[in-house]
Amino acid sequence: MYTLGIETSCDETACAVLKNGNRILSNVISSSLDRHRVFGGVVPEIAARHCLEAIDVVYQEALKKARVKPCDLDLISVTQGPGLIGSIFVGVSFAKALAFALDCPLIAVHHLEAHLEANFIGRLKPSSFIGLIVSGGHTTLVRYQKWRYQVLGETVDDAIGEAYDKVARLLDLGYPGGPVIDRFARRGNPKAFEFTKPKQEGRFDFSFSGIKTAVFHLQQRGAVSLRERRTLENFCASFQETVMRWIVDKTLLACREEGIQCIVVGGGVSANSRLRALLSEEAGVRGIKVFLPPLELTTDNAVMVARLGYSLFRKGMRSDFQVAADPSLKIGGNGHGTS
C-alpha cells in the first residue's frame, strides 16, 4: 500500500511516500527558512506563498524518488491543522484536488499527533503513553490510550521553541535559536546561572516567558557578555538545563500520576541533545520506556503525516471533500476531519 503524505502547516512544504506504513520511499522537504531569517521568525504570508510555489515541485520529486506513479497511490494523507491558515490551506486544497483526480481515498490528520506517530515507523505503537510535544509553537503533555488523546497540560505563554528563539535574539545568536543555543550549551557549565522556577495553576502546564524576561534583565545588567565566549557558553548551558529539567520533571510527574510507564516525544525541539539525554537518563532510572523520533523526523515532515494517515485508514477512518484547513484544530477530539 502506497501512502502519500502532504505537510504544509508552517514554513516547510513536504511530501513523502510510505509503503505499507513502515518503509520510507521518499521524504522531500522544501523550507522557506532563509526567507524568514532576516525577520527573526516566521512570516505567515511568506510561508504560505512558498508552500504555493513549492507544493507541485515537491510532490513530483517525492514520486520520482519513490519510483511510483500517481496511479499507484492508495491513500493521500494531509495535515489539516493546527498551524498557519494560509500554509495549511495550500496543502489541504492540493490533497483534495489530487484525491478527486485520482479517485483515491483522502484522510486529514492532526499535525501534533503526526509528530508523535513519527516514532512508530518500524516499531510497535504502545497501547498507552504520555506524549510530550515540543516545538516552536507547542509545548504540550497528552495522555494517549486506545486511539484517544487527552490534553494534560500545555504552555500558558511561550512555547519552548519560541523561548529559544527569543533568548537567541536577545543574545544576538541568530534565528532559529534552538540549534545554536544547544551547540553553545554543550561546552558550558549548566550551574553557572540560576533561574527561578515558574508557578502555574495547572500541575502539567508550562511557562517560559519569565525566563525570557530574566535573560533580558541579566543582559541589560551586563551579566552576559557577547564578547566572552566562555560566559556565553555557560549562560546557554544554564538556560538549557533549566528549561529542559522543567519539561522532564513534568513529563515524569505525568507518568507517575497517570500510572503510565511509556513516554513518546515529538516536535522540532525533540532534536535537542540535552532533552534527549536527560529524559532518557531520568526515565531509565524509573523503568520508563522512552520513544524519541529519528533526528531526520523531528522537524515538520510528510513521513509522519503519511504514517498517521495510514494508521487511521487501517482503523476504518476516512475524510470527505468537505474537510477544511483548521489552524486551531484541537488534539484529543474527533479532530481528523474523519468519520
C-alpha positions in Angstrom: 0.0 0.0 0.0 1.4 3.4 -1.0 0.5 6.4 1.1 1.3 9.9 0.0 1.9 12.4 2.9 1.5 16.1 2.5 2.6 18.6 5.2 2.3 22.4 4.9 1.5 23.5 8.4 4.1 26.2 8.6 7.3 27.2 6.7 8.1 23.8 5.2 6.5 22.2 2.2 6.8 18.5 2.3 5.7 15.3 0.5 6.6 11.7 1.3 5.7 8.3 0.1 5.4 5.5 2.6 5.0 1.8 1.7 2.9 -0.3 4.0 3.2 2.2 6.8 6.8 1.3 7.6 9.1 1.7 4.6 10.0 5.3 3.6 10.4 5.5 -0.1 10.8 9.3 -0.3 10.9 12.2 2.1 11.2 15.6 0.3 11.1 18.9 2.1 11.4 22.5 0.8 11.9 25.0 3.5 11.4 28.8 3.4 13.6 29.3 6.5 16.1 31.5 4.7 13.3 33.9 3.7 12.3 34.3 7.4 15.8 34.6 8.9 16.1 38.3 8.3 12.8 38.8 10.3 13.9 36.6 13.2 10.7 34.5 12.9 8.2 33.0 10.5 6.2 35.5 8.4 2.9 33.8 7.6 2.4 35.4 4.2 5.9 34.4 3.1 5.4 30.9 4.4 2.0 30.5 2.5 3.5 31.8 -0.7 6.4 29.4 -0.5 4.0 26.5 0.0 2.0 27.5 -3.0 5.1 27.8 -5.2 6.7 24.6 -4.0 3.9 22.1 -3.5 3.7 20.7 -7.0 7.5 20.6 -7.4 7.9 18.7 -4.1 5.1 16.3 -5.0 6.6 15.4 -8.3 10.1 15.0 -6.7 8.6 12.7 -4.0 7.0 10.4 -6.6 10.2 10.4 -8.6 12.4 9.4 -5.7 9.9 6.7 -4.6 9.7 5.4 -8.2 5.9 5.4 -8.2 3.3 6.9 -10.4 0.3 8.9 -9.3 -2.0 6.0 -10.2 0.0 3.8 -7.8 -1.1 5.8 -4.8 -3.6 4.1 -2.5 -4.1 6.8 0.1 -3.5 10.6 0.4 -2.8 11.9 3.9 -2.6 15.6 4.6 -2.2 17.9 7.6 -5.5 19.6 8.5 -4.1 21.7 11.4 -3.0 23.3 13.6 -0.7 25.8 12.0 -0.7 28.8 9.7 -4.0 29.0 7.9 -2.5 30.1 4.5 0.0 27.3 4.5 -2.4 24.6 5.6 -4.9 25.8 3.0 -2.4 25.1 0.3 -1.8 21.5 1.4 -5.4 20.6 2.0 -6.5 22.1 -1.3 -3.8 20.3 -3.2 -4.6 17.0 -1.4 -8.3 17.2 -2.1 -7.8 18.1 -5.8 -5.3 15.2 -6.2 -7.6 12.7 -4.4 -10.5 13.7 -6.6 -8.4 13.5 -9.8 -7.0 10.0 -8.9 -10.2 8.8 -7.2 -8.1 8.0 -4.2 -9.1 7.9 -0.5 -8.3 11.0 1.5 -7.6 11.4 5.2 -6.8 14.7 7.0 -4.7 14.4 10.2 -3.7 16.3 13.2 -0.2 17.8 13.0 0.8 17.2 16.6 -0.5 13.6 16.6 1.6 13.1 13.5 4.7 14.2 15.3 4.2 11.5 17.9 3.4 9.0 15.2 6.8 9.5 13.7 8.2 7.3 16.4 6.3 4.2 15.2 7.7 3.6 11.7 9.0 0.1 12.1 8.1 -0.1 15.8 5.0 -1.2 17.6 2.8 1.5 19.0 2.2 1.1 22.7 -1.4 0.9 23.8 -1.0 3.9 26.2 1.7 6.5 26.7 2.4 10.1 27.9 3.0 12.2 24.8 5.4 15.2 25.0 5.1 17.6 22.1 7.8 20.2 22.0 8.2 22.6 19.1 8.3 26.3 18.0 4.6 26.6 18.5 3.7 24.0 21.1 4.7 22.6 24.5 2.0 20.0 25.3 1.6 17.0 27.5 -1.0 14.5 26.5 -2.3 11.1 27.6 -2.8 8.5 24.9 -4.9 5.4 25.3 -6.9 3.4 22.8 -6.6 5.9 20.0 -7.8 8.8 22.1 -5.8 11.8 23.3 -6.4 13.8 26.4 -4.5 17.1 27.0 -2.9 17.1 30.5 -1.1 20.4 30.2 0.4 23.0 27.9 2.2 26.2 27.8 0.3 29.3 29.1 2.6 31.7 27.2 5.6 31.0 25.0 6.3 27.5 23.5 9.7 26.1 24.3 10.9 26.6 20.7 9.7 30.2 20.8 11.5 30.8 24.1 14.7 29.5 22.5 14.3 31.9 19.5 13.6 34.9 21.7 16.6 34.2 24.0 18.8 33.7 21.0 17.6 37.0 19.6 18.4 38.8 22.9 21.9 37.3 22.8 22.3 38.2 19.1 22.8 34.5 18.2 20.5 34.5 15.1 17.5 32.5 14.1 16.4 29.8 14.7 17.7 29.8 18.2 17.3 26.2 19.2 20.3 24.6 17.4 22.7 27.5 18.1 21.9 27.6 21.9 22.2 23.8 22.0 25.6 24.0 20.4 26.9 26.6 22.8 25.4 24.8 25.8 27.3 21.6 25.2 30.6 23.3 26.2 29.2 25.4 29.1 28.6 25.0 32.9 24.9 24.4 33.5 25.2 25.6 37.1 26.8 29.0 36.3 23.4 30.9 36.3 20.3 30.2 38.3 16.7 30.9 37.2 13.5 30.9 39.3 11.1 28.1 38.6 7.7 29.4 37.3 4.5 28.6 39.1 1.3 27.6 37.2 -2.1 26.7 38.4 -2.1 23.5 36.3 0.2 20.8 37.5 1.2 19.9 34.0 1.2 23.4 32.5 4.4 25.2 31.3 5.6 28.8 31.3 8.7 30.2 29.6 8.0 33.9 29.4 9.5 34.5 32.8 12.9 33.0 32.0 12.9 35.0 28.8 12.4 38.2 30.9 15.2 37.1 33.3 17.6 36.7 30.3 16.7 40.2 29.2 17.4 41.8 32.6 20.7 39.8 33.0 21.8 41.1 29.6 20.9 44.6 30.5 23.0 44.4 33.7 25.9 43.2 31.7 25.9 39.7 33.2 26.2 38.1 29.8 28.9 39.5 27.6 28.6 38.5 23.9 32.3 39.1 23.6 33.2 36.4 26.2 32.6 33.1 24.6 33.0 31.1 27.9 30.4 33.2 29.7 28.1 32.8 26.7 28.5 29.1 26.7 27.8 28.9 30.5 24.7 31.0 30.1 23.4 28.9 27.3 24.1 25.8 29.3 22.3 27.2 32.3 19.3 28.3 30.3 19.0 25.0 28.5 19.5 22.9 31.6 16.8 24.9 33.5 14.1 24.6 30.8 14.8 21.0 30.0 14.6 20.0 33.6 11.2 21.7 33.9 10.0 19.8 30.9 11.4 16.4 32.0 10.2 16.8 35.6 6.6 17.5 34.5 6.7 14.6 32.0 7.8 12.2 34.6 5.2 13.6 37.1 2.5 12.9 34.4 3.8 9.3 34.1 3.6 8.8 37.9 0.2 10.5 38.3 -1.4 8.6 35.3 0.3 5.3 36.1 1.9 5.0 32.7 5.4 3.6 32.0 6.0 4.9 28.5 6.8 8.4 27.1 6.6 9.3 23.4 8.3 12.6 22.3 7.7 14.6 19.1 8.3 18.0 17.6 11.3 20.0 16.4 12.7 20.5 19.9 12.9 16.8 20.3 16.2 17.1 18.4 17.7 18.9 21.4 20.7 17.0 22.7 20.1 17.8 26.3 16.4 16.9 26.3 17.2 13.5 24.6 19.9 12.7 27.1 18.2 14.0 30.3 14.8 12.4 29.6 16.4 9.0 28.6 18.5 9.1 31.8 15.8 10.1 34.2 13.2 7.8 32.7 15.6 4.9 32.6 16.2 5.1 36.4 12.4 4.8 36.9 12.0 2.0 34.4 10.0 4.1 32.0 10.4 3.5 28.3 11.1 6.5 26.1 10.4 6.8 22.3 12.4 9.5 20.6 12.0 10.1 16.8 15.0 9.8 14.4 16.6 13.2 14.1 15.5 13.4 10.4 11.9 13.1 11.5 11.9 15.7 14.4 11.1 18.7 12.3 8.0 19.1 10.2 7.9 16.4 7.5 5.4 14.4 5.5 6.6 11.0 6.5 4.9 11.4 9.9 1.7 12.6 8.2 1.7 9.6 5.9 2.2 7.3 8.8 -0.6 8.7 10.8 -2.9 8.7 7.8 -2.1 5.1 7.1 -2.8 4.1 10.8 -6.1 5.9 10.8 -7.1 4.5 7.4 -6.4 1.0 8.8 -8.8 1.8 11.6 -11.5 2.5 9.1 -11.4 6.3 9.1 -11.8 8.5 6.0 -12.2 12.2 5.2 -14.6 13.6 2.7 -14.2 16.6 0.4 -15.8 18.9 2.9 -12.7 18.8 5.1 -11.2 22.2 5.5 -7.9 23.7 6.8 -8.2 24.3 10.6 -5.4 26.4 12.1 -6.8 25.9 15.6 -7.5 22.2 15.4 -7.5 20.7 18.9 -5.8 17.5 19.8 -8.0 14.9 21.6 -11.2 15.4 19.8 -12.6 13.8 16.6 -10.1 16.2 15.1 -9.0 14.4 11.9 -11.8 15.6 9.7 -12.6 11.9 9.5 -15.5 9.6 10.1 
